[in-house]
Amino acid sequence: MVDNAASEYLSLGIDEGALAKNSKLLLEIDGGRLSTEVERGRGHCHAIGLIYWTYLDKWFESVFSSDEYESVKAVFQGLDNADNDMFYSLGQVAVTLQDEAGAVLDFVVKGEEANARARVLSALPPLRPLRKSISKTMQTLYSMQGEFVEITGAV
């Protein structure tokens, strides 16, 4: 969701006429929609941790070698803490985008499209590495998901 919002936000400065056509996006981000979505996603990681510690930990310990078990345990500990780690950072990005969208919206309302576009484009350098990091993290999570499906035989 954060990557999608960042991409759509940046496109407002890149695509000709996008600021005039996509004011709804600015209004949604400025209104806090992205921050709300990040908060909604936050609870899932803790739920994964709860499922792991309640149901999976002992089973993994019984079926994996000690090295494999420690590796799996470390992954789930990381996921369990992702609410505090990753989602805190995503929340900060959402707040920053919300503030930036508000500033851009003010320029649009005043008819200062050049200033609005420049403000959007100024977000490209800090958002580019963030978006790549999000993509890499998602690739890792999907890879882990595939590995767990393969290990457990669940399909």
C-alpha positions in Angstrom: 0.0 0.0 0.0 2.8 2.4 0.9 4.7 1.6 -2.3 1.5 2.0 -4.4 0.7 5.4 -2.8 4.3 6.6 -3.2 4.2 5.5 -6.9 0.9 7.2 -7.5 2.0 10.4 -5.7 5.3 10.6 -7.7 3.4 10.1 -10.9 1.6 13.4 -10.2 4.8 15.2 -10.8 6.0 13.1 -13.7 2.8 12.7 -15.8 1.7 15.8 -17.7 -1.5 17.2 -16.3 -1.8 14.6 -13.6 -2.1 17.1 -10.8 -5.3 18.5 -12.3 -6.7 15.1 -13.1 -5.8 13.3 -9.9 -6.7 15.6 -7.0 -8.6 12.7 -5.4 -5.3 11.0 -4.7 -3.9 14.1 -3.0 -7.1 14.5 -1.0 -7.0 10.8 0.1 -3.3 10.9 1.2 -3.8 14.4 2.8 -6.8 13.0 4.7 -4.9 10.2 6.3 -6.0 7.2 4.3 -2.5 5.8 3.9 -1.7 6.2 7.6 -5.0 4.3 8.4 -4.1 1.5 6.0 -0.6 1.1 7.5 -2.2 0.9 11.0 -4.7 -1.7 9.8 -1.8 -3.9 8.5 0.2 -3.5 11.7 -1.7 -6.1 13.7 -1.0 -9.0 11.3 2.6 -9.5 12.3 1.8 -9.9 15.9 -0.8 -12.4 14.9 1.8 -14.4 13.0 4.0 -14.4 16.1 1.1 -15.6 18.3 0.3 -18.4 15.9 4.0 -19.4 15.8 4.6 -19.4 19.5 1.2 -21.1 20.3 1.1 -23.8 17.6 4.2 -24.0 15.4 7.3 -23.5 17.6 7.2 -27.0 19.3 6.3 -28.7 16.0 9.2 -27.0 14.1 11.6 -27.9 17.0 10.5 -31.6 16.6 10.9 -31.8 12.8 13.9 -29.6 12.0 17.6 -30.1 13.0 18.7 -27.7 15.7 20.3 -25.4 13.1 17.2 -25.3 10.9 15.0 -24.8 13.9 17.1 -21.8 15.1 16.9 -20.4 11.6 13.1 -20.7 11.4 12.8 -19.4 15.0 14.8 -16.3 14.1 12.6 -15.6 11.1 9.4 -15.8 13.1 11.0 -13.7 15.9 11.7 -11.1 13.2 8.2 -11.3 11.9 6.8 -11.0 15.4 8.7 -7.8 15.9 7.9 -6.4 12.4 5.0 -4.5 13.9 7.4 -2.4 15.9 10.2 -2.3 13.3 8.9 -2.3 9.7 5.4 -0.9 10.4 6.8 1.9 12.5 8.9 3.0 9.5 6.0 2.6 7.1 3.9 4.7 9.4 6.5 7.4 9.4 6.6 7.4 5.6 2.8 7.6 5.5 2.8 10.6 7.8 5.5 12.3 5.6 3.5 11.6 2.4 0.4 13.0 4.2 2.3 16.2 5.0 3.7 16.5 1.5 0.3 15.8 -0.1 -1.1 18.6 2.0 1.5 21.0 0.9 1.0 20.0 -2.8 -2.7 20.3 -2.4 -2.3 23.9 -1.1 -0.3 24.7 -4.2 -2.9 23.1 -6.5 -5.8 25.0 -4.8 -3.9 28.3 -5.3 -3.4 27.4 -9.0 0.4 27.1 -8.5 0.8 24.0 -10.6 4.6 24.5 -11.2 5.2 24.7 -7.5 3.0 21.7 -6.8 4.8 19.7 -9.4 8.3 20.7 -8.1 7.2 19.7 -4.6 6.1 16.3 -5.8 9.3 15.8 -7.7 11.4 16.8 -4.7 10.2 13.6 -3.0 11.6 11.3 -5.8 15.2 11.1 -4.4 14.2 10.0 -0.9 11.4 7.7 -2.1 13.3 5.9 -4.7 15.5 3.8 -2.3 12.6 3.3 0.0 10.5 1.8 -2.8 13.3 -0.5 -3.8 13.7 -1.6 -0.2 10.0 -2.4 0.0 10.1 -4.4 -3.2 13.1 -6.4 -2.0 11.4 -7.1 1.3 8.3 -8.3 -0.4 10.3 -10.6 -2.7 12.0 -12.1 0.4 8.6 -12.6 2.1 7.1 -14.3 -0.9 10.2 -16.5 -1.3 10.0 -17.5 2.4 6.3 -18.2 1.9 7.1 -20.5 -1.0 9.8 -22.3 1.0 7.4 -22.9 3.9 4.8 -24.3 1.6 7.4 -26.6 0.1 8.8 -27.7 3.5 5.3 -28.4 5.0 3.8 -29.9 1.8 0.8 -27.6 2.2 -0.7 -26.5 -1.1 
